Amino acid sequence: MTETSAEPVRPAAAPGEPVRRAARDGIALGLAVGTSGLAFGAAAVASGLSPAQACVLSLVAYTGASQFALAAAVAGGGNLIAGTASAVLLGSRNGLYGLRLASLLGFRGRSRLLAAQGITDESTAVALGQQALGRPGRAAARAGFLATFGSLYLTWNAATLAGALGAGRLGSPSSFGLDVVGPAAFLALLWPRLRDGRTERMVALAGAAIALVATPFFPPGLPVVLAAAAALGAALLPAAGAGPASAAGSPDGAPGGAAQRSRR
Amino acid sequence: MSATWIAVLVTAVCCYALKLAGLTVPPRWLAHPRAQRFATLVPVALLAALIAVQAVGRGQSLAIDPARLAGLGAAAAALLLRAPFLVVIVAAAGTAAGLHALGLA
């Protein structure tokens, strides 16, 4: 990890090199973030979910915010229908990510059914970050996505089981600084795009502001979904017409992608 | 089947369905430049929101967690120094863990 892997400009790397680096970044992030499955497993069982229920959520739902939301609803002895609804609403974020990832990753048929399960904040950030890290192209984006998916899925599920069985008492991930790995990684992967694009900067600032302002008024997780309004606003603003927002064209030749990309 | 199991299964299946739905939206729906801009900018907005909420959010309140903020600060410093991705992450986690170990946070 000491080599100069993420130098933004490295014109003439060997063909397989970007793919290997993308995979390595994804694996490391997945391993580190996955440990917070311990916290979920412990919280789920403390809420009154069985270890089997906690594991089914991690295996099938596989999206942290929604899982915590359902556990919280069960814990409160609250309305399970409302709890389920809020968990599903939080999951809509992954659907929005999918809109972007579809053209970037280009999975079809059965591989798409599998890839869909891999969509999380982390895998999205790594897939989208590859171009900004100087590794453009579908191969690197796919490698980053799949590596994050694989390592995070395995770690998250193993940690969920361990946490549900009581391993959470051994020590919290936050004492190892692992709770800061997620936001630090998102910052690192957004960073180059924020430096380059004015539109991206505005959208990021607005998204963060919306989420913070909304935090006291909504259940955890929802403020982040509401931040999508920042993207909606920027997309609809006529003045922002030709922003450098588009980072990858559609493989299906949808108009706009290539033209906007060439603006960089 | 208990009500809790039903809630668990409905949540799990719907969360997967949402992921798949996003990934299978017909390309022509996104052909409009504005739709494409929305799809492109959504991750930027959401990831920035996540950074903010995870930095200073605790449940439904805003709270300063010195270790977490210091960790993010270390990440930002590493980014300014153009450190590789993994170095950024290790700097963030190491800083936060160090402060925890020293009992400062």
Interface residues (C-beta under 8 A of the other chain):
Chain A: M1 T2 E3 T4 S5 A6 E7 P8 R24 D25 A28 L29 A32 G48 L49 Q53 V56 L57 L59 V60 A61 Y62 T63 S66 Q67 L70 A73 V74 L80 I81 G83 T84 A87 V88 G91 S92 R93 N94 G95 L96 Y97 G98 L99 R100 L101 A102 S103 F107 R112 L113 A115 A116 Q117 I119 D121 T124 A125 L128 G129 L133 S174 S175 F176 G177 L178 D179 V180 V181 G182 P183 A184 A185 F186 L187 A188 L189 L190 W191 R193 T199 E200 V203 A204 L205 A206 G207 A208 A209 I210 A211 L212 T215 P216 F217 F218 P219 P220 P223 V224 V225 L226 A227 A228 A229 A230 A231 L232 A234 A235 L236 A240 G243 A245 S246 A247 S250 D252 A254 P255 G256 G257 Q260
Chain B: A3 T4 W5 I6 A7 V8 L9 V10 T11 A12 V13 C14 C15 Y16 L18 K19 L20 A21 G22 L23 T24 V25 P27 R28 L30 A31 P33 R34 A35 Q36 R37 F38 A39 T40 L41 V42 P43 V44 A45 L46 L47 A48 A49 L50 I51 A52 V53 Q54 A55 V56 G57 G59 Q60 S61 L62 A67 R68 G71 L72 A74 A75 A76 L79 R82 A83 P84 F85 L86 V87 V88 I89 V90 A91 A92 A93 G94 T95 A96 A97 G98 H100 A101
